[in-house]
Amino acid sequence: MASSVGVILGFPPDIAEELQRWRASFGDPLADVVPAHITLVTTTPTHDWDATCEHVREVARRQSPFMVTIAGTGTFRPVSPVVFINVEEGFEDCVELHEKLQQGPLQRELPFAYHPHVTIAHDVAPESLDEAETALKNYRATFPVVSMGLYEHDADGIWQLREELDFGTETDNHAGTRFAEAAAEAAPKAGGAAASSH
């Protein structure tokens, strides 16, 4: 039996939570189900789960971490009732990663050209789509991307995270340490305030 696979880039928790609140505010029913993300591989059937996992792991091993900046809004209307935040910095990295992933066991013809984006409103009333497009037009966030999530669409139609794959685990690149340090600095320091108030 074929499984359905999806691969996404997740966001730091603070950015993901903020975008989730925005998405809920526009009445999007998926706000509480789908975390903020950039899709790399949309629902793709596979008949060989093991080969697919190995393929996705191999792409992750060869991938260096990169920075992403999301900024401003766009829409797929009238083709599709979606408003999204644009991917600025990191756009080409996402496209290249998508092309590497959509090979081998995941190779298929896509109905639309791949366009990295962050959905913030989908299948809601037109006025809610308008509101989303306006409310977030000046939104901007930058963060390092150091891993990607491999998801399986289960029998209940729910996306289940199967593996979170770190980038560049077998490559000898200094970018990895630099991005890890940037990510560590960006993360709130646990107990930092207590330690500094002596």
Contact map, one row per residue, 1 for C-alpha under 8 A:
111000000000000000000000000000000000000000000010000000000000000000000000000000000000000000000000000000000000000000000000000000000000000000000000000000000000000000000000000000000000000000000000000000
111100000000000000000000000000000000000000001111000000000000000000000000000000000000000000000000000000000000000000000000000000000000000000000000000000000000000000000000000000000000000000000000000000
111110000000000000000000000000000000000000001110100000000000000000000000000000000000000000000000000000000000000000000000000000000000000000000000000000011100000000000000000000000000000000000000000000
011111000000000000000000000000000000000000111100000000000000000000000000000000000000000000000000000000000000000000000000000000000000000000000000000000011100000000000000000000000000000000000000000000
001111100000000000000000000000000000000011111100000000000000000000000000000000000000000000000000000000000000000000000000000000000000000000000000000001111000000000000000000000000000000000000000000000
000111110000000000000000000000000000001111110000000000000000000000000000000000000000000000000000000000000000000000000000000000000000000000000000000001111000000000000000000000000000000000000000000000
000011111000000000000000000000000000001111000000000000000000000000000000000000000000000000000000000000000000000000000000000000000000000000000000000111100000000000000000000000000000000000000000000000
000001111100000000000000000000000000111110000000000000000000000000000000000000000000000000000000000000000000000000000000000000000000000000000000000111100000000000000000000000000000000000000000000000
000000111110000000000000000000000000111100000000000000000000000000000000000000000000000000000000000000000000000000000000000000000000000000000000101110000000000000000000000000000000000000000000000000
000000011111000100000000000000000011110000000000000000000000000000000000000000000000000000000000000000000000000000000000000000000000000000000000101110000000000000000000000000000000000000000000000000
000000001111101100000000000000000001100000000000000000000000000000000000000000000000000000000000000000000000000000000000000000000000000000000010100000000000000000000000000000000000000000000000000000
000000000111111100000000000000000000000000000000000000000000000000000000000000000000000000000000000000000000000000000000000000000000000000000010000000000000000000000000000000000000000000000000000000
000000000011111110000000000000000000000000000000000000000000000000000000000000000000000000000000000000000000000000000000000000000000000000000000000000000000000000000000000000000000000000000000000000
000000000001111111000000000000000000000000000000000000000000000000000000000000000000000000000000000000000000000000000000000000000000000000000000000000000000000000000000000000000000000000000000000000
000000000011111111100000000000000000000000000000000000000000000000000000000000000000000000000000000000000000000000000000000000000000000000001000000000000000000000000000000000000000000000000000000000
000000000111111111110000000000000011100000000000000000000000000000000000000000000000000000000000000000000000000000000000000000000000000000000000000000000000000000000000000000000000000000000000000000
000000000000111111111000000000000001000000000000000000000000000000000000000000000000000000000000000000000000000000000000000000000000000000000000000000000000000000000000000000000000000000000000000000
000000000000011111111100000000000000000000000000000000000000000000000000000000000000000000000000000000000000000000000000000000000000000000000000000000000000000000000000000000000000000000000000000000
000000000000001111111110000000000001000000000000000000000000000000000000000000000000000000000000000000000000000000000001000000000000000000000000000000000000000000000000000000000000000000000000000000
000000000000000111111111000000110011000000000000000000000000000000000000000000000000000000000000000000000000000000000001000000000000000000000000000000000000000000000000000000000000000000000000000000
000000000000000011111111100000100000000000000000000000000000000000000000000000000000000000000000000000000000000000000000000000000000000000000000000000000000000000000000000000000000000000000000000000
000000000000000001111111110000000000000000000000000000000000000000000000000000000000000000000000000000000000000000000001000000000000000000000000000000000000000000000000000000000000000000000000000000
000000000000000000111111111100100000000000000000000000000000000000000000000000000000000000000000000000000000000000000001100000000000000000000000000000000000000000000000000000000000000000000000000000
000000000000000000011111111111110000000000000000000000000000000000000000000000000000000000000000000000000000000000000000000000000000000000000000000000000000000000000000000000000000000000000000000000
000000000000000000001111111100000000000000000000000000000000000000000000000000000000000000000000000000000000000000000000000000000000000000000000000000000000000000000000000000000000000000000000000000
000000000000000000000111111100000000000000000000000000000000000000000000000000000000000000000000000000000000000000000000100100011011000000000000000000000000000000000000000000000000000000000000000000
000000000000000000000011111110000000000000000000000000000000000000000000000000000000000000000000000000000000000000000000000100010000000000000000000000000000000000000000000000000000000000000000000000
000000000000000000000011111111100000000000000000000000000000000000000000000000000000000000000000000000000000000000000000111100000000000000000000000000000000000000000000000000000000000000000000000000
000000000000000000000001001111111000000000000000000000000000000000000000000000000000000000000000000000000000000000000000000000000000000000000000000000000000000000000000000000000000000000000000000000
000000000000000000000001000111111100000000000000000000000000000000000000000000000000000000000000000000000000000000000000000000000000000000000000000000000000000000000000000000000000000000000000000000
000000000000000000011011000111111110000000000000000000000000000000000000000000000000000000000000000000000000000000000000000000000000000000000000000000000000000000000000000000000000000000000000000000
000000000000000000010001000011111110000000000000000000000000000000000000000000000000000000000000000000000000000000000000000000000000000000000000000000000000000000000000000000000000000000000000000000
000000000000000000000000000011111110000000000000000000000000000000000000000000000000000000000000000000000000000000000000000000000000000000000000000000000000000000000000000000000000000000000000000000
000000000000000000000000000001111111000000000000000000000000000000000000000000000000000000000000000000000000000000000000000000000000000000000000000000000000000000000000000000000000000000000000000000
000000000100000100010000000000111111100000000000000000000000000000000000000000000000000000000000000000000000000000000000000000000000000000000000000000000000000000000000000000000000000000000000000000
000000000110000110110000000000000111110000000000000000000000000000000000000000000000000000000000000000000000000000000111000000000000000000000000000000000000000000000000000000000000000000000000000000
000000011110000100000000000000000011111000000000000000000000000000000000000000000000000000000000000000000000000000000110000000000000000000000000000000000000000000000000000000000000000000000000000000
000000011100000000000000000000000001111100000000000000000000000000000000000000000000000000000000000000000000000000011100000000000000000000000000000000000000000000000000000000000000000000000000000000
000001111000000000000000000000000000111111000000000000000000000000000000000000000000000000000000000000000000000000011100000000000000000000000000000000000000000000000000000000000000000000000000000000
000001111000000000000000000000000000011111000000000000000000000000000000000000000000000000000110110010000000000000010000000000000000000000000000000000000000000000000000000000000000000000000000000000
000011110000000000000000000000000000001111110000000000000000000000000000000000000000000000000000010011000000000000000000000000000000000000000000000000000000000000000000000000000000000000000000000000
000011100000000000000000000000000000001111110000000000000000000000000000000000000000000000000000000000000000000000000000000000000000000000000000000000000000000000000000000000000000000000000000000000
000111000000000000000000000000000000000011111000000000000000000000000000000000000000000000000000000000000000000000000000000000000000000000000000000000001000000000000000000000000000000000000000000000
000111000000000000000000000000000000000011111100000000000000000000000000000000000000000000000000000000000100000000000000000000000000000000000000000000000000000000000000000000000000000000000000000000
011110000000000000000000000000000000000000111110000000000000000000000000000000000000000000000000000000000100000000000000000000000000000000000000000000000000000000000000000000000000000000000000000000
011110000000000000000000000000000000000000011111100100000000000000000000000000000000000000000000000000001100000000000000000000000000000000000000000000000000000000000000000000000000000000000000000000
111000000000000000000000000000000000000000001111100000000000000000000000000000000000000000000000000000000000000000000000000000000000000000000000000000000000000000000000000000000000000000000000000000
010000000000000000000000000000000000000000000111111100000000000000000000000000000000000000000000000000001000000000000000000000000000000000000000000000000000000000000000000000000000000000000000000000
001000000000000000000000000000000000000000000111111110000000000000000000000000000000000000000000000000000000000000000000000000000000000000000000000000000000000000000000000000000000000000000000000000
000000000000000000000000000000000000000000000001111111000000000000000000000000000000000000000000000000000000000000000000000000000000000000000000000000000000000000000000000000000000000000000000000000
000000000000000000000000000000000000000000000001111111100000000000000000000000000000000000000000000000001000000000000000000000000000000000000000000000000000000000000000000000000000000000000000000000
000000000000000000000000000000000000000000000101111111110000000000000000000000000000000000000000000000001100000000000000000000000000000000000000000000000000000000000000000000000000000000000000000000
000000000000000000000000000000000000000000000000111111111000000000000000000000000000000000000000000000000000000000000000000000000000000000000000000001000000000000000000000000000000000000000000000000
000000000000000000000000000000000000000000000000011111111100000000000000000000000000000000000000000000000000000000000000000000000000000000000000000000000000000000000000000000000000000000000000000000
000000000000000000000000000000000000000000000000001111111110000000000000000000000000000000000000000010011000000000000000000000000000000000000000000000000000000000000000000000000000000000000000000000
000000000000000000000000000000000000000000000000000111111111000000000000000000000000000000000000000010000000000000000000000000000000000000000000000001000000000000000000000000000000000000000000000000
000000000000000000000000000000000000000000000000000011111111100000000000000000000000000000000000000000000000000000000000000000000000000000000000000000000000000000001000000000000000000000000000000000
000000000000000000000000000000000000000000000000000001111111110000000000000000000000000000000000000000000000000000000000000000000000000000000000000000000000000000000000000000000000000000000000000000
000000000000000000000000000000000000000000000000000000111111111000000000000000000000000000000000100110000000000000000000000000000000000000000000000000000000000000000000000000000000000000000000000000
000000000000000000000000000000000000000000000000000000011111111000000000000000000000000000000000000000000000000000000000000000000000000000000000001100000000000000001111100000000000000000000000000000
000000000000000000000000000000000000000000000000000000001111111000000000000000000000000000000000000000000000000000000000000000000000000000000000000000000000000000000111111000000000000000000000000000
000000000000000000000000000000000000000000000000000000000111111100000000000000000000000000000000000000000000000000000000000000000000000000000000000000000000000000000011111000000000000000000000000000
000000000000000000000000000000000000000000000000000000000011111110000000000000000000000000000000100000000000000000000000000000000000000000000000000000000000000000000011000000000000000000000000000000
000000000000000000000000000000000000000000000000000000000000011111000000000000000000000000000000000000000000000000000000000000000000000000000000010000000000000000000011000010110000000000000000000000
000000000000000000000000000000000000000000000000000000000000001111100000000000000000000000000000000000000000000000000000000000000000000000000001111000000000000000000011000000110010000000000000000000
000000000000000000000000000000000000000000000000000000000000000111110000000000000000000001001000000000000000000000000000000000000000000000000001110000000000000000000000000000000010000000000000000000
000000000000000000000000000000000000000000000000000000000000000011111000000000000000000011000000000000000000000000000000000000000000000000000111100000000000000000000000000000000000000000000000000000
000000000000000000000000000000000000000000000000000000000000000001111100000000000000001111100000000000000000000000000000000000000000000000000111100000000000000000000000000000000000000000000000000000
000000000000000000000000000000000000000000000000000000000000000000111110000000000000001111000000000000000000000000000000000000000000000000011110000000000000000000000000000000000000000000000000000000
000000000000000000000000000000000000000000000000000000000000000000011111000000000000111110000000000000000000000000000100000000000000000000111100000000000000000000000000000000000000000000000000000000
000000000000000000000000000000000000000000000000000000000000000000001111100000000000111100000000000000000000000000000000000000000000000011111000000000000000000000000000000000000000000000000000000000
000000000000000000000000000000000000000000000000000000000000000000000111110000000000110000000000000000000000000000000000000000000000000111110000000000000000000000000000000000000000000000000000000000
000000000000000000000000000000000000000000000000000000000000000000000011111000000011110000000000000000000000000000000000000000000000110111000000000000000000000000000000000000000000000000000000000000
000000000000000000000000000000000000000000000000000000000000000000000001111100000011110000000000000000000000000000000000000000000000100000000000000000000000000000000000000000000000000000000000000000
000000000000000000000000000000000000000000000000000000000000000000000000111110001111000000000000000000000000000000000000000000000000100000000000000000000000000000000000000000000000000000000000000000
000000000000000000000000000000000000000000000000000000000000000000000000011111111110000000000000000000000000000000000000000000000000000000000000000000000000000000000000000000000000000000000000000000
000000000000000000000000000000000000000000000000000000000000000000000000001111111110000000000000000000000000000000000000000000000000000000000000000000000000000000000000000000000000000000000000000000
000000000000000000000000000000000000000000000000000000000000000000000000000111111000000000000000000000000000000000000000000000000000000000000000000000000000000000000000000000000000000000000000000000
000000000000000000000000000000000000000000000000000000000000000000000000000111111000000000000000000000000000000000000000000000000000000000000000000000000000000000000000000000000000000000000000000000
000000000000000000000000000000000000000000000000000000000000000000000000000111111100000000000000000000000000000000000000000000000000000000000000000000000000000000000000000000000000000000000000000000
000000000000000000000000000000000000000000000000000000000000000000000000001111111110000000000000000000000000000000000000011101001000000000000000000000000000000000000000000000000000000000000000000000
000000000000000000000000000000000000000000000000000000000000000000000000001110011111000000000000000000000000000000000011111000001000000000000000000000000000000000000000000000000000000000000000000000
000000000000000000000000000000000000000000000000000000000000000000000000111110001111100000000000000000000000000000000011110000001001100000000000000000000000000000000000000000000000000000000000000000
000000000000000000000000000000000000000000000000000000000000000000000000111000000111110000000000000000000000000000001111100000000000100000000000000000000000000000000000000000000000000000000000000000
000000000000000000000000000000000000000000000000000000000000000000000111110000000011111000000000000000000000000000001111000000000000000100000000000000000000000000000000000000000000000000000000000000
000000000000000000000000000000000000000000000000000000000000000000000111110000000001111100000000000000000000000000011100000000000000000000000000000000000000000000000000000000000000000000000000000000
000000000000000000000000000000000000000000000000000000000000000000011110000000000000111111100000000000000000000000011100000000000000000000000000000000000000000000000000000000000000000000000000000000
000000000000000000000000000000000000000000000000000000000000000000011110000000000000011111100000000000000000000000000000000000000000000000000000000000000000000000000000000000000000000000000000000000
000000000000000000000000000000000000000000000000000000000000000000111100000000000000001111110000000000000000000000000000000000000000000000000000000000000000000000000000000000000000000000000000000000
000000000000000000000000000000000000000000000000000000000000000001111000000000000000001111111100000000000000000000000000000000000000000000000000000000000000000000000000000000000000000000000000000000
000000000000000000000000000000000000000000000000000000000000000000010000000000000000001111111110000000000000000000010000000000000000000000000000000000000000000000000000000000000000000000000000000000
000000000000000000000000000000000000000000000000000000000000000000000000000000000000000011111111000000000000000000000000000000000000000000000000000000000000000000000000000000000000000000000000000000
000000000000000000000000000000000000000000000000000000000000000001000000000000000000000001111111100000000000000000000000000000000000000000000000000000000000000000000000000000000000000000000000000000
000000000000000000000000000000000000000100000000000000000000000000000000000000000000000001111111110000000000000000010000000000000000000000000000000000000000000000000000000000000000000000000000000000
000000000000000000000000000000000000000100000000000000000000000000000000000000000000000000111111111000000000000001110000000000000000000000000000000000000000000000000000000000000000000000000000000000
000000000000000000000000000000000000000000000000000000000000000000000000000000000000000000011111111100000000000000000000000000000000000000000000000000000000000000000000000000000000000000000000000000
000000000000000000000000000000000000000100000000000000000010001000000000000000000000000000001111111110000000000000000000000000000000000000000000000000000000000000000000000000000000000000000000000000
000000000000000000000000000000000000000110000000000000000000000000000000000000000000000000000111111111000000000001000000000000000000000000000000000000000000000000000000000000000000000000000000000000
000000000000000000000000000000000000000000000000000000000000000000000000000000000000000000000011111111100000000000000000000000000000000000000000000000000000000000000000000000000000000000000000000000
000000000000000000000000000000000000000000000000000000000010000000000000000000000000000000000001111111100000000000000000000000000000000000000000000000000000000000000000000000000000000000000000000000
000000000000000000000000000000000000000110000000000000110010000000000000000000000000000000000000111111110100000000000000000000000000000000000000000000000000000000000000000000000000000000000000000000
000000000000000000000000000000000000000010000000000000000000000000000000000000000000000000000000011111111111000000000000000000000000000000000000000000000000000000000000000000000000000000000000000000
000000000000000000000000000000000000000000000000000000000000000000000000000000000000000000000000001111111111000000000000000000000000000000000000000000000000000000000000000000000000000000000000000000
000000000000000000000000000000000000000000000000000000100000000000000000000000000000000000000000000011111110000000000000000000000000000000000000000000000000000000000000000000000000000000000000000000
000000000000000000000000000000000000000000000101001100100000000000000000000000000000000000000000000001111110000000000000000000000000000000000000000000000000000000000000000000000000000000000000000000
000000000000000000000000000000000000000000011100000100000000000000000000000000000000000000000000000011111111000000000000000000000000000000000000000000000000000000000000000000000000000000000000000000
000000000000000000000000000000000000000000000000000000000000000000000000000000000000000000000000000001111111100000000000000000000000000000000000000000000000000000000000000000000000000000000000000000
000000000000000000000000000000000000000000000000000000000000000000000000000000000000000000000000000001100111110000000000000000000000000000000000000000000000000000000000000000000000000000000000000000
000000000000000000000000000000000000000000000000000000000000000000000000000000000000000000000000000000000011111000000000000000000000000000000000000000000000000000000000000000000000000000000000000000
000000000000000000000000000000000000000000000000000000000000000000000000000000000000000000000000000000000001111111000000000000000000000000000000000000000000000000000000000000000000000000000000000000
000000000000000000000000000000000000000000000000000000000000000000000000000000000000000000000000000000000000111110000000000000000000000000000000000000000000000000000000000000000000000000000000000000
000000000000000000000000000000000000000000000000000000000000000000000000000000000000000000000000000000000000011111000000000000000000000000000000000000000000000000000000000000000000000000000000000000
000000000000000000000000000000000000000000000000000000000000000000000000000000000000000000000000000000000000011111100000000000000000000000000000000000000000000000000000000000000000000000000000000000
000000000000000000000000000000000000000000000000000000000000000000000000000000000000000000000010010000000000010111110000000000000000000000000000000000000000000000000000000000000000000000000000000000
000000000000000000000000000000000000000000000000000000000000000000000000000000000000000000000010000000000000000011111000000000000000000000000000000000000000000000000000000000000000000000000000000000
000000000000000000000000000000000000011100000000000000000000000000000000000000000000011000100110000000000000000001111100000000000000000000000000000000000000000000000000000000000000000000000000000000
000000000000000000000000000000000000011000000000000000000000000000000000000000000001111000000000000000000000000000111110000000000000000000000000000000000000000000000000000000000000000000000000000000
000000000000000000000000000000000001111000000000000000000000000000000100000000000001111000000000000000000000000000011111000000000000000000000000000000000000000000000000000000000000000000000000000000
000000000000000000000000000000000001100000000000000000000000000000000000000000000111100000000000000000000000000000001111110000000000000000000000000000000000000000000000000000000000000000000000000000
000000000000000000110110000000000001000000000000000000000000000000000000000000000111100000000000000000000000000000000111110000000001000000000000000000000000000000000000000000000000000000000000000000
000000000000000000000010010100000000000000000000000000000000000000000000000000000111000000000000000000000000000000000011111100011001000000000000000000000000000000000000000000000000000000000000000000
000000000000000000000000000100000000000000000000000000000000000000000000000000001110000000000000000000000000000000000011111100001000000000000000000000000000000000000000000000000000000000000000000000
000000000000000000000000000100000000000000000000000000000000000000000000000000001100000000000000000000000000000000000000111110000000000000000000000000000000000000000000000000000000000000000000000000
000000000000000000000000011100000000000000000000000000000000000000000000000000001000000000000000000000000000000000000000111111011000000000000000000000000000000000000000000000000000000000000000000000
000000000000000000000000000000000000000000000000000000000000000000000000000000000000000000000000000000000000000000000000001111111000000000000000000000000000000000000000000000000000000000000000000000
000000000000000000000000000000000000000000000000000000000000000000000000000000001000000000000000000000000000000000000000000111111100000000000000000000000000000000000000000000000000000000000000000000
000000000000000000000000000000000000000000000000000000000000000000000000000000000000000000000000000000000000000000000000000011111110000000000000000000000000000000000000000000000000000000000000000000
000000000000000000000000011000000000000000000000000000000000000000000000000000000000000000000000000000000000000000000000100111111111000000000000000000000000000000000000000000000000000000000000000000
000000000000000000000000010000000000000000000000000000000000000000000000000000001110000000000000000000000000000000000000110111111111100000000000000000000000000000000000000000000000000000000000000000
000000000000000000000000000000000000000000000000000000000000000000000000000000000000000000000000000000000000000000000000000001111111110000000000000000000000000000000000000000000000000000000000000000
000000000000000000000000010000000000000000000000000000000000000000000000000000000000000000000000000000000000000000000000000000111111111000000000000000000000000000000000000000000000000000000000000000
000000000000000000000000010000000000000000000000000000000000000000000000000000000010000000000000000000000000000000000001100000011111111100000000000000000000000000000000000000000000000000000000000000
000000000000000000000000000000000000000000000000000000000000000000000000111000000011000000000000000000000000000000000000000000001111111110000000000000000000000000000000000000000000000000000000000000
000000000000000000000000000000000000000000000000000000000000000000000000100000000000000000000000000000000000000000000000000000000111111110000000000000000000000000000000000000000000000000000000000000
000000000000000000000000000000000000000000000000000000000000000000000000000000000000000000000000000000000000000000000000000000000011111111000000000000000000000000000000000000000000000000000000000000
000000000000000000000000000000000000000000000000000000000000000000000001100000000000100000000000000000000000000000000000000000000001111111100000000000000000000000000000000000000000000000000000000000
000000000000000000000000000000000000000000000000000000000000000000000011100000000000000000000000000000000000000000000000000000000000111111100000000000000000000000000000000000000000000000000000000000
000000000000000000000000000000000000000000000000000000000000000000000011100000000000000000000000000000000000000000000000000000000000001111110000000000000000000000000000000000000000000000000000000000
000000000000000000000000000000000000000000000000000000000000000000000111000000000000000000000000000000000000000000000000000000000000000111111000000000000000000000000000000000000000000000000000000000
000000000000000000000000000000000000000000000000000000000000000000001111000000000000000000000000000000000000000000000000000000000000000001111100000000000000000000000000000000000000000000000000000000
000000000000001000000000000000000000000000000000000000000000000000001110000000000000000000000000000000000000000000000000000000000000000000111110000000000000000000000000000000000000000000000000000000
000000000000000000000000000000000000000000000000000000000000000000111100000000000000000000000000000000000000000000000000000000000000000000011111000000000000000000000000000000000000000000000000000000
000000000011000000000000000000000000000000000000000000000000000000111000000000000000000000000000000000000000000000000000000000000000000000001111100000000000000000000000000000000000001000000000000000
000000000000000000000000000000000000000000000000000000000000000011110000000000000000000000000000000000000000000000000000000000000000000000000111110000000000000000000000000000000010011000000000000000
000000001110000000000000000000000000000000000000000000000000000011110000000000000000000000000000000000000000000000000000000000000000000000000011111000000000000000000000000000000000000000000000000000
000000000000000000000000000000000000000000000000000000000000000111000000000000000000000000000000000000000000000000000000000000000000000000000001111100000000000000000110000000010011000000000000000000
000000001100000000000000000000000000000000000000000000000001000010000000000000000000000000000000000000000000000000000000000000000000000000000000111110000000000000011110000000000000000000000000000000
000000111100000000000000000000000000000000000000000000000001000000000000000000000000000000000000000000000000000000000000000000000000000000000000011111000000000000011110000000000000000000000000000000
000000111100000000000000000000000000000000000000000000000000000000000000000000000000000000000000000000000000000000000000000000000000000000000000001111100000000011111000000000000000000000000000000000
000011110000000000000000000000000000000000000000000010010000000000000000000000000000000000000000000000000000000000000000000000000000000000000000000111110000000011111000000000000000000000000000000000
000011110000000000000000000000000000000000000000000000000000000000000000000000000000000000000000000000000000000000000000000000000000000000000000000011111000001111100000000000000000000000000000000000
001111000000000000000000000000000000000000000000000000000000000000000000000000000000000000000000000000000000000000000000000000000000000000000000000001111100001111000000000000000000000000000000000000
001111000000000000000000000000000000000000100000000000000000000000000000000000000000000000000000000000000000000000000000000000000000000000000000000000111111111100000000000000000000000000000000000000
001100000000000000000000000000000000000000000000000000000000000000000000000000000000000000000000000000000000000000000000000000000000000000000000000000011111111100000000000000000000000000000000000000
000000000000000000000000000000000000000000000000000000000000000000000000000000000000000000000000000000000000000000000000000000000000000000000000000000001111110000000000000000000000000000000000000000
000000000000000000000000000000000000000000000000000000000000000000000000000000000000000000000000000000000000000000000000000000000000000000000000000000001111110000000000000000000000000000000000000000
000000000000000000000000000000000000000000000000000000000000000000000000000000000000000000000000000000000000000000000000000000000000000000000000000000001111111000000000000000000000000000000000000000
000000000000000000000000000000000000000000000000000000000000000000000000000000000000000000000000000000000000000000000000000000000000000000000000000000001111111100000000000000000000000000000000000000
000000000000000000000000000000000000000000000000000000000000000000000000000000000000000000000000000000000000000000000000000000000000000000000000000000111100111110000000000000000000000000000000000000
000000000000000000000000000000000000000000000000000000000000000000000000000000000000000000000000000000000000000000000000000000000000000000000000000000111100011111000000000000000000000000000000000000
000000000000000000000000000000000000000000000000000000000000000000000000000000000000000000000000000000000000000000000000000000000000000000000000000011110000001111110000000000000000000000000000000000
000000000000000000000000000000000000000000000000000000000000000000000000000000000000000000000000000000000000000000000000000000000000000000000000000011110000000111110000000000000000000000000000000000
000000000000000000000000000000000000000000000000000000000000000000000000000000000000000000000000000000000000000000000000000000000000000000000000000011100000000011111000000000000000000000000000000000
000000000000000000000000000000000000000000000000000000000000000000000000000000000000000000000000000000000000000000000000000000000000000000000000001111000000000011111100000000000000000000000000000000
000000000000000000000000000000000000000000000000000000001001000000000000000000000000000000000000000000000000000000000000000000000000000000000000001111000000000000111110000000000000000000000000000000
000000000000000000000000000000000000000000000000000000000001100000000000000000000000000000000000000000000000000000000000000000000000000000000000011100000000000000011111100000000000000000000000000000
000000000000000000000000000000000000000000000000000000000001111110000000000000000000000000000000000000000000000000000000000000000000000000000000011100000000000000001111100000010000000000000000000000
000000000000000000000000000000000000000000000000000000000001111110000000000000000000000000000000000000000000000000000000000000000000000000000000000000000000000000000111111110010000000000000000000000
000000000000000000000000000000000000000000000000000000000001110000000000000000000000000000000000000000000000000000000000000000000000000000000000000000000000000000000111111000000000000000000000000000
000000000000000000000000000000000000000000000000000000000000110000000000000000000000000000000000000000000000000000000000000000000000000000000000000000000000000000000001111100000000000000000000000000
000000000000000000000000000000000000000000000000000000000000110000000000000000000000000000000000000000000000000000000000000000000000000000000000000000000000000000000001111110000000000000000000000000
000000000000000000000000000000000000000000000000000000000000000000000000000000000000000000000000000000000000000000000000000000000000000000000000000000000000000000000001011111000000000000000000000000
000000000000000000000000000000000000000000000000000000000000000100000000000000000000000000000000000000000000000000000000000000000000000000000000000000000000000000000001001111111000000000000000000000
000000000000000000000000000000000000000000000000000000000000000000000000000000000000000000000000000000000000000000000000000000000000000000000000000000000000000000000000000111111100000000000000000000
000000000000000000000000000000000000000000000000000000000000000110000000000000000000000000000000000000000000000000000000000000000000000000000000000000000000000000000000000011111110000000000000000000
000000000000000000000000000000000000000000000000000000000000000110000000000000000000000000000000000000000000000000000000000000000000000000000000010000000000000000000011000011111111000000000000000000
000000000000000000000000000000000000000000000000000000000000000000000000000000000000000000000000000000000000000000000000000000000000000000000000000000000000000000000000000011111111100000000000000000
000000000000000000000000000000000000000000000000000000000000000000000000000000000000000000000000000000000000000000000000000000000000000000000000000000000000000000000000000001111111110000000000000000
000000000000000000000000000000000000000000000000000000000000000011000000000000000000000000000000000000000000000000000000000000000000000000000001010000000000000000000000000000111111111000000000000000
000000000000000000000000000000000000000000000000000000000000000000000000000000000000000000000000000000000000000000000000000000000000000000000000010000000000000000000000000000011111111100000000000000
000000000000000000000000000000000000000000000000000000000000000000000000000000000000000000000000000000000000000000000000000000000000000000000000000000000000000000000000000000001111111110000000000000
000000000000000000000000000000000000000000000000000000000000000000000000000000000000000000000000000000000000000000000000000000000000000000000001000000000000000000000000000000000111111111000000000000
000000000000000000000000000000000000000000000000000000000000000000000000000000000000000000000000000000000000000000000000000000000000000000000011000000000000000000000000000000000011111111100000000000
000000000000000000000000000000000000000000000000000000000000000000000000000000000000000000000000000000000000000000000000000000000000000000000000000000000000000000000000000000000001111111100000000000
000000000000000000000000000000000000000000000000000000000000000000000000000000000000000000000000000000000000000000000000000000000000000000000000000000000000000000000000000000000000111111111000000000
000000000000000000000000000000000000000000000000000000000000000000000000000000000000000000000000000000000000000000000000000000000000000000000000000000000000000000000000000000000000011111110000000000
000000000000000000000000000000000000000000000000000000000000000000000000000000000000000000000000000000000000000000000000000000000000000000000000000000000000000000000000000000000000001111111000000000
000000000000000000000000000000000000000000000000000000000000000000000000000000000000000000000000000000000000000000000000000000000000000000000000000000000000000000000000000000000000000011111100000000
000000000000000000000000000000000000000000000000000000000000000000000000000000000000000000000000000000000000000000000000000000000000000000000000000000000000000000000000000000000000000010111111100000
000000000000000000000000000000000000000000000000000000000000000000000000000000000000000000000000000000000000000000000000000000000000000000000000000000000000000000000000000000000000000000011111100000
000000000000000000000000000000000000000000000000000000000000000000000000000000000000000000000000000000000000000000000000000000000000000000000000000000000000000000000000000000000000000000001111111000
000000000000000000000000000000000000000000000000000000000000000000000000000000000000000000000000000000000000000000000000000000000000000000000000000000000000000000000000000000000000000000001111111100
000000000000000000000000000000000000000000000000000000000000000000000000000000000000000000000000000000000000000000000000000000000000000000000000000000000000000000000000000000000000000000001111111110
000000000000000000000000000000000000000000000000000000000000000000000000000000000000000000000000000000000000000000000000000000000000000000000000000000000000000000000000000000000000000000000011111111
000000000000000000000000000000000000000000000000000000000000000000000000000000000000000000000000000000000000000000000000000000000000000000000000000000000000000000000000000000000000000000000011111111
000000000000000000000000000000000000000000000000000000000000000000000000000000000000000000000000000000000000000000000000000000000000000000000000000000000000000000000000000000000000000000000001111111
000000000000000000000000000000000000000000000000000000000000000000000000000000000000000000000000000000000000000000000000000000000000000000000000000000000000000000000000000000000000000000000000111111
000000000000000000000000000000000000000000000000000000000000000000000000000000000000000000000000000000000000000000000000000000000000000000000000000000000000000000000000000000000000000000000000011111
